[in-house]
Amino acid sequence: MAQATDRLRRYLDDELGECRSEDVESRLDELGTLEAALGDAQLDTELEVLSALANETRYRLVRVLVAAGEELCVCELQAVVDVTESGLSHALSALAEAGLVEGEKEGRWKKYGATNRAVALVTVLDGCVK
C-alpha cells in the first residue's frame, strides 16, 4: 500500500504542481468512497455474469437466444451447440444462475429465453465491435 501511496503522491504532485499530505489523504478518501459504492454483492453478481459468458458454449447459447427473440426448446439449442445433453444442461443452468436465461417447462419440453440482462449485454457488446 505504501508503494501505491507514493505513486499517488507523485501523480498528484504532477497534476497539482505541489502535493501535500492532505491532498493524498483526500484523494484516498474519494477513491475509497468510489470502491465502497460498488459493494461486494454487486461485484459478485457481475463477476458471476461475466464468468458465465466466459465459456464459448454458454456465450453462443446467449447470443442465439438473444438473436431468436423468443424461447427455444432445449432440443433446438442442442442443434446449435456441439455438446452432450449433460453439457447443455450444465451450461443452461449456469446461465440461469447468472440471470442471463430463464427456463420454462411446457409439457414434456423445456424452453429457454434470454433475459433483459442478456439482451442488454449483447447489445452493448454489439456496439463495441467496429
Helices and strands as residue ranges (DSSP letters): H 2-16, H 21-38, H 40-53, H 56-68, E 72-73, H 74-80, H 85-97, E 101-106, E 109-114, H 116-128
